[in-house]
Amino acid sequence: GDNLCKDIYLRDKMDEQGWVPISVIAAFNRVSGFGIFNISSLWSEVPLLM
């Protein structure tokens, strides 16, 4: 939690409820470097939260 308080980039990307789009997370070098993170396939695996 302490890092998030100081992370201006992520705080800027958050919506009103504090959520960050998965596309923002997927763009991180450490995440995209896995080579297995495919957003389009993720949508079929994760139920839509409303």
N, C-alpha and C positions, 0 to 999 in steps of 0.2 A: 503494500500500500504506500509506503513512503516514496518509492521510486515514481509511482504514478502521480503523486502530488507535484513532483518536479518535472514531469514529462510533458512539456508544452505541446509537442507534436501530437501525442495521443489524446490529450485533453481537447485539443482543437478539433480532432476528428470525431469525438463523441457526440452522440445525439442527446436530446433532452433527458433521456433516461440513463445515460452513462454507457450506452453500447457503442462499440467501434465496429464498422463494417468489416466483414470477413476479408474483403478485397484488400483492405489496409494491412491486416495481419499477414495475408498471403504474400504481400509485396516485400516483407522484411527479408533481407538476405539469408538469414539463418533458416527461415521457413521455406523460401523458394529454393534454397540449395538442396533440400531433401529430394526434390524432383518428383515427389509423389503427391504433392498438394495440387489437386485439380479442382478448382472451384465448381465447375459445371457438374462434376460427379458428386461433389459434396452436397449439392442441393437435393439430390435424390436420396441421400443418406440421412439428412437432418430434417426433422419435421419443422415446418414453418411455425414460428412462435408469434402469436398475436396478443 
